[in-house]
Amino acid sequence: MSAANSRFLITGSMGCIGAWAMRNLLDEGAHIIATDVDTVVSRPRLLLSDEEIDSIDWQKLDVTDAQAVNAMVAEHNPTHIIHLAGLQIPFCKADPSMGAMVNVVGTVNVFEAARHNKVRGLSYASSVGALGAADNYPNRPLTEADLPLPNNLYGVYKTANENTAKVYWQDWQVGSIGLRPYTVFGVCRDQGMTADIAKACLAVAADKPFHIRFDGPITVQHANDVARIFIDSALAEHQGADVFNLRNDVIEVAEFVASLKQLFPEAQITFEQNNPLPFPADFDDAGIQAALGRVAHTPLKQAIQSDVEQFKALLDAGKLSTDSLNA
Ligand SMILES: NC(=O)c1ccc[n+]([C@@H]2O[C@H](COP(=O)([O-])OP(=O)(O)OC[C@H]3O[C@@H](n4cnc5c(N)ncnc54)[C@H](O)[C@@H]3O)[C@@H](O)[C@H]2O)c1
């Protein structure tokens, strides 16, 4: 099925990846049911025109409410679901019970609704956080055969979701693809430690200094590519319950900063020395390549160039502030 003939329900649509997913789906003429517990349309406004915002079917939905999730899917009859709603690492640590409600129970609720309403394709967000500390893994590109060893609650919850998906396939043939993004960057990426990569591009656009809080090797994926991979994974209508690592670009933070400075010599970007992120950094993405046939991947320098230009245009238009640089 093509996106043009499909009805996509997105959970967590006010988030970064959700906004980019809607950008892609609108370009392809899909019908969008945009759900989120938050009703303030701020991130999507950075990517969509007012007319495009008006063309979307916005629905308030808290994924922790099983009845509401099922009723939403039953009423709007989506052909495909992209499940992105979730709380990130610091929020799960601050409120573990709420973290489990949103990330684990919320995911069960989405799978239940897909099961009872015969949704054709489902993709959902896991995370590199499911894998845990880099020290526990061999020094080579990791495959999906390298098992999750999560070391924080967010990772534990994401691992639970991956196993939930497997049981929904085994018991009820609800097919799904789970994806494990790492450092997602681009316009709309504004919170969490790894958002520093996106914030560095914003700082260059605003002609401000910015210090990235980590160094070492990272895997970076542009938000537009990640959104595309979520859409393609749902459209694949996968017969199984696989979870895939993402790769795109594996680089040192120093290399990222060097590329920024090459493209924008006036960039005032520095980074913390000897403070690598605690996750494995190198992934083999043969699994997702085989499942989709083609994995969206914007060349890194092209992505940096267009991000800085996009941030500049948004700043000039008064649609974006630099407040997130101090968060
Ligand atoms: N951005 C990354 O670098 C990254 C990396 C790995 C995994 N992920 C995962 O991808 C998914 C999307 O990431 P993002 O960057 O767009 O996240 P985000 O934090 O920008 O957006 C998450 C959205 O979920 C919504 N939400 C929170 N609680 C909810 C609830 N109870 N019901 C409905 N909606 C709720 C929030 O309002 C928000 O709009 C998340 O599950 C995240 O864990 C993201």
The ligand as a MOL file (V3000), in Angstrom:
LIG
                    3D

  0  0  0     0  0            999 V3000
M  V30 BEGIN CTAB
M  V30 COUNTS 44 48 0 0 0
M  V30 BEGIN ATOM
M  V30 1 N 15.0030 11.6910 19.6550 0
M  V30 2 C 15.8790 10.7190 19.8680 0
M  V30 3 O 17.1020 10.9380 19.7540 0
M  V30 4 C 15.4080 9.3230 20.1880 0
M  V30 5 C 16.3670 8.3190 20.3100 0
M  V30 6 C 15.9400 7.0260 20.6320 0
M  V30 7 C 14.5910 6.7600 20.7940 0
M  V30 8 N 13.6770 7.7540 20.6790 0 CHG=1
M  V30 9 C 12.2550 7.4310 20.9100 0
M  V30 10 O 11.4890 7.8810 19.8110 0
M  V30 11 C 10.2030 8.3400 20.2740 0
M  V30 12 C 9.9450 9.7300 19.7440 0
M  V30 13 O 11.0610 10.5430 20.0480 0
M  V30 14 P 10.9660 12.1350 19.9660 0
M  V30 15 O 12.3580 12.6460 19.9500 0
M  V30 16 O 10.0140 12.5310 18.9120 0 CHG=-1
M  V30 17 O 10.3580 12.3950 21.4180 0
M  V30 18 P 9.7590 13.7300 22.0490 0
M  V30 19 O 10.1120 13.6920 23.4870 0
M  V30 20 O 10.1200 14.9150 21.2060 0
M  V30 21 O 8.1750 13.4760 21.8640 0
M  V30 22 C 7.4680 12.5270 22.5990 0
M  V30 23 C 6.0030 12.9140 22.5500 0
M  V30 24 O 5.2770 11.9680 23.3430 0
M  V30 25 C 4.2260 12.6790 23.9670 0
M  V30 26 N 3.7260 11.9800 25.1450 0
M  V30 27 C 4.2820 11.8890 26.3820 0
M  V30 28 N 3.4580 11.2240 27.2200 0
M  V30 29 C 2.3760 10.8640 26.4890 0
M  V30 30 C 1.1800 10.1610 26.7970 0
M  V30 31 N 0.9430 9.6990 28.0380 0
M  V30 32 N 0.2910 9.9580 25.7990 0
M  V30 33 C 0.5040 10.4470 24.5560 0
M  V30 34 N 1.6090 11.1490 24.2130 0
M  V30 35 C 2.5340 11.3450 25.1750 0
M  V30 36 C 4.8440 14.0210 24.3450 0
M  V30 37 O 3.8390 15.0060 24.5690 0
M  V30 38 C 5.7020 14.2970 23.1250 0
M  V30 39 O 5.0190 15.0850 22.1780 0
M  V30 40 C 10.2090 8.2490 21.7930 0
M  V30 41 O 9.5370 7.0660 22.1700 0
M  V30 42 C 11.6910 8.1390 22.1380 0
M  V30 43 O 11.9000 7.3940 23.3030 0
M  V30 44 C 14.0570 9.0320 20.3750 0
M  V30 END ATOM
M  V30 BEGIN BOND
M  V30 1 1 1 2
M  V30 2 2 2 3
M  V30 3 1 2 4
M  V30 4 1 4 5
M  V30 5 2 4 44
M  V30 6 2 5 6
M  V30 7 1 6 7
M  V30 8 2 7 8
M  V30 9 1 8 9
M  V30 10 1 8 44
M  V30 11 1 9 10
M  V30 12 1 9 42
M  V30 13 1 10 11
M  V30 14 1 11 12
M  V30 15 1 11 40
M  V30 16 1 12 13
M  V30 17 1 13 14
M  V30 18 2 14 15
M  V30 19 1 14 16
M  V30 20 1 14 17
M  V30 21 1 17 18
M  V30 22 2 18 19
M  V30 23 1 18 20
M  V30 24 1 18 21
M  V30 25 1 21 22
M  V30 26 1 22 23
M  V30 27 1 23 24
M  V30 28 1 23 38
M  V30 29 1 24 25
M  V30 30 1 25 26
M  V30 31 1 25 36
M  V30 32 1 26 27
M  V30 33 1 26 35
M  V30 34 2 27 28
M  V30 35 1 28 29
M  V30 36 1 29 30
M  V30 37 2 29 35
M  V30 38 1 30 31
M  V30 39 2 30 32
M  V30 40 1 32 33
M  V30 41 2 33 34
M  V30 42 1 34 35
M  V30 43 1 36 37
M  V30 44 1 36 38
M  V30 45 1 38 39
M  V30 46 1 40 41
M  V30 47 1 40 42
M  V30 48 1 42 43
M  V30 END BOND
M  V30 END CTAB
M  END
